[in-house]
Amino acid sequence: MELLTEIAREDDIPVLINIHEVNLAEQFADRILGLSDGGLVFEGSTDELDESVKNKIYRSDNSQDQDDISNDKTVVDESTEIESNVEL
């Protein structure tokens, strides 16, 4: 990430990265777009990304009910899908 940031700034090249590690995004990005449920919920500088915004993006305010959480899927690789509500 450091090399990519350095090259982009030296050559004045815009870079768009899809990253789910907020700490890395805050460290390297100039601007951040936050999406939730397919919609844009935040657009701004890293300085504007506070805990209330992160909660809005990640729905940490417990607005997602337990049934939705238990039906989440985790994709490990192209051939493996694990559903938390299905016995394997």
TORKOL-4160 file (C-alpha; in steps of 0.2 Angstrom, whole numbers, padded with zeros to 4 digits, m for minus):
88
<pt num="1" X="0000" Y="0000" Z="0000"/>
<pt num="2" X="0014" Y="0012" Z="0004"/>
<pt num="3" X="0022" Y="0009" Z="m0013"/>
<pt num="4" X="0005" Y="0011" Z="m0022"/>
<pt num="5" X="0002" Y="0027" Z="m0013"/>
<pt num="6" X="0019" Y="0034" Z="m0016"/>
<pt num="7" X="0018" Y="0031" Z="m0035"/>
<pt num="8" X="0001" Y="0038" Z="m0036"/>
<pt num="9" X="0006" Y="0054" Z="m0028"/>
<pt num="10" X="0022" Y="0056" Z="m0037"/>
<pt num="11" X="0014" Y="0053" Z="m0054"/>
<pt num="12" X="m0003" Y="0062" Z="m0049"/>
<pt num="13" X="m0012" Y="0046" Z="m0054"/>
<pt num="14" X="m0029" Y="0043" Z="m0046"/>
<pt num="15" X="m0031" Y="0026" Z="m0037"/>
<pt num="16" X="m0048" Y="0017" Z="m0033"/>
<pt num="17" X="m0046" Y="0003" Z="m0021"/>
<pt num="18" X="m0060" Y="m0008" Z="m0013"/>
<pt num="19" X="m0054" Y="m0012" Z="0004"/>
<pt num="20" X="m0063" Y="m0018" Z="0020"/>
<pt num="21" X="m0049" Y="m0014" Z="0032"/>
<pt num="22" X="m0055" Y="0003" Z="0038"/>
<pt num="23" X="m0038" Y="0006" Z="0047"/>
<pt num="24" X="m0028" Y="0004" Z="0031"/>
<pt num="25" X="m0041" Y="0015" Z="0022"/>
<pt num="26" X="m0039" Y="0028" Z="0035"/>
<pt num="27" X="m0020" Y="0027" Z="0034"/>
<pt num="28" X="m0018" Y="0028" Z="0015"/>
<pt num="29" X="m0033" Y="0035" Z="0008"/>
<pt num="30" X="m0037" Y="0054" Z="0005"/>
<pt num="31" X="m0056" Y="0051" Z="0003"/>
<pt num="32" X="m0067" Y="0037" Z="0008"/>
<pt num="33" X="m0084" Y="0031" Z="0001"/>
<pt num="34" X="m0094" Y="0020" Z="0013"/>
<pt num="35" X="m0107" Y="0009" Z="0007"/>
<pt num="36" X="m0121" Y="m0001" Z="0016"/>
<pt num="37" X="m0135" Y="m0011" Z="0009"/>
<pt num="38" X="m0130" Y="m0006" Z="m0009"/>
<pt num="39" X="m0131" Y="0013" Z="m0005"/>
<pt num="40" X="m0119" Y="0027" Z="m0002"/>
<pt num="41" X="m0119" Y="0032" Z="0017"/>
<pt num="42" X="m0103" Y="0041" Z="0018"/>
<pt num="43" X="m0092" Y="0051" Z="0006"/>
<pt num="44" X="m0078" Y="0062" Z="0014"/>
<pt num="45" X="m0060" Y="0063" Z="0020"/>
<pt num="46" X="m0052" Y="0051" Z="0032"/>
<pt num="47" X="m0054" Y="0065" Z="0046"/>
<pt num="48" X="m0073" Y="0065" Z="0044"/>
<pt num="49" X="m0073" Y="0046" Z="0047"/>
<pt num="50" X="m0078" Y="0045" Z="0065"/>
<pt num="51" X="m0086" Y="0031" Z="0075"/>
<pt num="52" X="m0104" Y="0036" Z="0071"/>
<pt num="53" X="m0100" Y="0035" Z="0053"/>
<pt num="54" X="m0092" Y="0018" Z="0055"/>
<pt num="55" X="m0107" Y="0012" Z="0064"/>
<pt num="56" X="m0118" Y="0018" Z="0050"/>
<pt num="57" X="m0108" Y="0009" Z="0037"/>
<pt num="58" X="m0106" Y="m0007" Z="0047"/>
<pt num="59" X="m0123" Y="m0006" Z="0056"/>
<pt num="60" X="m0114" Y="m0008" Z="0073"/>
<pt num="61" X="m0129" Y="0000" Z="0081"/>
<pt num="62" X="m0138" Y="m0017" Z="0082"/>
<pt num="63" X="m0151" Y="m0012" Z="0069"/>
<pt num="64" X="m0148" Y="m0029" Z="0060"/>
<pt num="65" X="m0159" Y="m0042" Z="0069"/>
<pt num="66" X="m0152" Y="m0058" Z="0074"/>
<pt num="67" X="m0161" Y="m0068" Z="0060"/>
<pt num="68" X="m0151" Y="m0058" Z="0047"/>
<pt num="69" X="m0135" Y="m0061" Z="0056"/>
<pt num="70" X="m0138" Y="m0080" Z="0057"/>
<pt num="71" X="m0141" Y="m0081" Z="0038"/>
<pt num="72" X="m0125" Y="m0072" Z="0033"/>
<pt num="73" X="m0113" Y="m0081" Z="0021"/>
<pt num="74" X="m0094" Y="m0083" Z="0021"/>
<pt num="75" X="m0085" Y="m0087" Z="0005"/>
<pt num="76" X="m0069" Y="m0095" Z="0009"/>
<pt num="77" X="m0064" Y="m0098" Z="m0009"/>
<pt num="78" X="m0072" Y="m0101" Z="m0026"/>
<pt num="79" X="m0077" Y="m0119" Z="m0021"/>
<pt num="80" X="m0082" Y="m0117" Z="m0003"/>
<pt num="81" X="m0097" Y="m0108" Z="0004"/>
<pt num="82" X="m0102" Y="m0109" Z="0022"/>
<pt num="83" X="m0119" Y="m0104" Z="0028"/>
<pt num="84" X="m0121" Y="m0102" Z="0047"/>
<pt num="85" X="m0139" Y="m0109" Z="0047"/>
<pt num="86" X="m0135" Y="m0125" Z="0036"/>
<pt num="87" X="m0127" Y="m0141" Z="0043"/>
<pt num="88" X="m0113" Y="m0146" Z="0032"/>
